[in-house]
Amino acid sequence: MKKIIISLVSLMMAMLALAGCATSNDSKEQVRIGILQYVEHDALSGARKGFIAELEEQGYEDGKNIRIDDQNAQGEQSNLQTIAEKLLSNNDLVLGIATPAAQALANLSTKTPILFTAVTDPVSAKLVASMEHVGGLATGTSDRSPVKKQVELLKKVLPNLKKVGIMYTTNERNSEVQVEEAEAVFKAAGIETITKGISSTNDVQDTTRSLMSQVEVLFIPADNTIVSAINLVTDLSKEMKVPVVGGAVDVVDDGVLFTYGADFEALGRQTAKLAIRIMNGEKVGDIPAEQPEVLNVVVNEEMAKSLDIDITPILKEQKASQSAKQTNKTTATKKTNDSKASAMKKSGSAHSSNGFLDIILSALSQGLLWSIMAIGVFITFRILDIADLTAEGSFPLGAATTALLIVKGVSPLFATIAGFVSGMIAGAVSGFLHTKMKIPA
């Protein structure tokens, strides 16, 4: 009877110890974020890096409280659906970088929230109902460039311009939208356009050469396929002395004369702020899609000299743009600091409340454990006429046995059972030594 009582007490103590450990563990499950990038080039990669950097600056770090699964389709349509299915099934939130990636996710998702960035026209891409009222499961940021502004700058640099070539990828809806707008703007400015479409990077060189032989300037939209092969275009620009304008900001370093467009790293950061709103509990359908907050005028002065083009009007616009950007940055920094200060106050209050609750739970769990131990000592006192403290020793013995076995690679289940057994044996040996051999406990 004594052995049964001691064994039961040991078993109860071990189970309560495990429950107490579970109660004190307040770690939160990581939020899983999947990223699908359509193709590898500087603009889209900049958006991805900006997204991750902003999350980290706001306290969401990969491997700690979030887990990021970053995938790239390498410009292959066949890869998009496979990767999209995997990301949607394994993540709590997904980001599509560029229109094809965002569409692949949106076409498959039935419940997973979707963010998009580097998408020129989310409405015509059928990602949102409207920019203000998105509806559905998707929201994000557009990279739409001000085509009218680009044409105005181009006319200042080349006031006698008569004919412009436009090249785009026919299966990219974002490019089609930009081309339609560009054709209308050039027509209103009295400039003739020749438009040609391509289906893959294999067509870039021949189509570029054909257009440059007929026009004075080649205009390209922010087109993923063309941008991924931009060196083929700019090499011909140098050879045929025909400037290239438009495209993403990042391609100017590769030989594009100038562009006026979105800062893609800033665009990624802008998208990360939307992600944080979703992680904080806002519904995707209630978050409006946004236009780019930061636009840059970027010019390649070396290419301008090579083509003998005076870019003074662009440099003036660039200086004005940078000044405005600095003003916006100062304002944004103040807002961010105010927001962080407010968040810290709220966080402090929440931590105070949670800390008090933790103290209560810890006191209750430990009090329950020690009360069971006291009962064990009392029972042995009534049976053996001494205050047997075996319960106090068997408790850490069982825990130590369990921990040691787990470290050695034993299954946690078997290690826990072994911990129970070791505590029981300790109690049984103590009782035997006292009752049979008259050794004090």
C-alpha positions, -999 to +999 in steps of 0.1 A: +000+000+000+028+024+009+046+017-024+014+024-043+008+057-025+044+068-030+043+058-067+010+077-073+024+108-056+056+107-077+035+103-109+013+132-100+043+154-093+060+146-126+028+153-145+023+186-127+059+196-134+054+191-171+021+211-170+039+239-151+066+240-178+040+242-205+022+270-187+053+291-183+062+289-220+048+320-236+065+317-270+044+326-300+040+306-332+059+321-361+040+338-389+048+321-421+053+344-451+058+331-487+074+352-514+070+345-551+093+366-574+086+363-611+121+368-625+155+378-612+165+414-619+175+443-599+141+461-597+121+431-584+150+420-562+151+455-547+114+453-539+120+419-522+149+432-502+130+464-492+101+442-480+123+420-458+143+450-445+113+470-434+098+440-417+130+435-397+132+472-388+096+470-375+105+440-353+095+411-376+127+391-381+130+359-402+137+329-379+124+346-348+088+357-350+083+352-387+095+326-412+101+336-448+099+312-477+115+330-507+109+315-542+118+327-577+100+314-609+130+325-631+106+340-656+091+306-664+053+305-666+054+268-660+070+273-626+045+298-613+016+275-606+037+248-589+054+273-567+022+292-560+004+261-549+032+252-525+035+287-510-003+290-505-005+256-487+024+263-464+021+299-454-002+323-435+005+352-459+020+354-494+036+381-515+037+381-553+064+403-569+054+414-604+020+409-621+024+372-633+035+361-598+006+380-582-019+366-606-007+330-601-012+333-564-046+351-567-060+325-591-053+297-567-059+312-533-092+306-515-083+318-480-046+328-478-042+366-478-022+379-508+001+409-511+015+422-544+041+447-554+057+458-587+023+455-604+015+483-628-023+481-630-038+458-603-073+465-616-068+454-652-048+425-639-080+415-620-061+414-587-084+441-571-119+455-578-105+490-574-075+506-558-096+521-530-119+491-524-099+460-533-124+433-521-113+397-521-080+384-507-054+407-524-040+441-518-006+457-524+014+484-542+016+495-578+048+505-596+031+526-622+054+553-636+041+587-647+044+582-685+032+618-691+061+631-671+086+609-690+073+622-723+075+658-711+111+653-701+119+636-734+105+666-753+127+690-733+158+669-741+148+663-778+125+691-788+125+681-825+115+645-818+091+631-844+091+593-841+094+569-812+095+531-811+077+512-783+087+476-774+068+454-749+060+418-739+027+407-752+019+383-724+025+408-696-007+427-688+013+454-669+032+462-701+001+464-722-014+490-699+017+512-700+020+509-738-017+520-742-011+550-720+022+558-737+007+557-772-020+581-761+005+605-745+028+605-775-001+611-799-012+641-778+023+654-780+023+651-818+049+623-818+044+593-841+048+558-825+057+524-839+048+496-815+061+460-816+055+432-792+078+403-782+070+369-766+103+361-749+138+373-744+148+355-776+130+382-795+146+412-778+176+417-799+160+414-833+130+435-824+152+462-808+173+464-840+143+466-862+127+494-842+159+514-838+164+514-876+130+532-880+129+557-850+148+583-831+141+570-796+131+536-781+106+537-753+102+507-730+077+502-702+086+486-668+085+452-685+099+422-667+110+403-698+128+432-714+144+444-682+158+409-676+176+412-710+183+450-709+219+447-718+210+435-753+189+466-757+215+491-744+243+475-764+223+482-796+216+518-782+253+525-782+259+509-815+230+525-834+231+558-815+194+556-805+186+565-769+164+542-747+141+558-722+116+544-697+116+511-678+125+505-642+148+529-623+174+502-619+180+498-657+195+532-661+228+520-648+227+494-676+226+521-703+191+534-705+193+572-709+167+582-682+135+572-666+110+586-641+097+558-620+092+540-587+120+534-563+116+496-559+133+492-526+110+519-512+081+501-529+090+469-510+091+488-478+057+503-485+043+468-491+058+455-458+038+481-439+006+466-454+018+431-444+022+443-408-014+456-409-026+422-420-005+404-393-020+428-367-055+415-376-068+438-404-088+422-432-071+423-466-103+435-482-104+465-460-068+477-469-067+499-501-040+492-527-015+520-530+004+539-557+042+543-552+050+569-526+086+575-538+093+584-575+128+590-588+142+608-618+173+588-628+197+596-657+228+580-671+252+609-678+278+586-694+253+574-720+242+610-726+278+620-734+281+589-757+250+599-776+258+636-775+225+646-757+221+676-734+204+663-703+204+696-684+165+696-682+166+661-667+192+671-641+171+700-630+141+677-626+163+652-608+174+678-583+138+689-576+128+653-572+155+646-547+146+677-527+110+666-525+121+631-516+141+644-487+112+664-474+089+634-476+116+613-459+118+637-430+080+638-426+079+600-428+106+596-402+087+618-378+055+598-383+074+565-379+090+577-346+057+590-333+041+556-342+069+537-326+066+558-294+029+551-293+034+514-299+060+513-271+035+528-247+009+503-257+034+475-255+045+486-221+009+485-209+004+451-224+036+437-210+026+450-175-007+433-178+008+401-191+035+402-165+010+403-137-009+374-152+024+354-155+031+360-118-004+347-109-001+316-130+035+309-118+024+312-082-006+289-087+014+262-106+043+262-081+020+263-051+002+233-064+034+214-070+047+221-035+014+213-019+015+178-035+050+174-022+039+184+012+012+159+011+038+132+001+059+142+031+028+141+054+017+106+041+052+091+047+053+107+082+020+091+091+031+057+078+068+057+088+067+080+118+094+102+102+093+131+078+106+112+047+119+138+021+121+112-007+094+131-026+117+162-026+146+142-040+126+120-065+111+151-082+144+166-095+157+130-101+129+122-125+133+156-143+171+152-146+166+116-160+141+128-186+163+158-197+195+136-199+178+110-220+163+136-244+198+152-248+211+118-257+186+114-285+159+093-268+123+099-277+107+125-254+078+100-247+102+072-235+124+097-217+093+110-197+083+074-188+118+067-176+117+099-155+085+086-139+100+052-132+132+067-117+111+088-093+091+057-083+122+036-078+137+064-056+106+063-034+105+025-032+142+023-023+138+049+004+108+031+019+126-003+018+157+010+035+138+026+063+113-001+070+135-032+065+169-020+073+160+008+098+180+034+079+167+069+086+153+087+056 
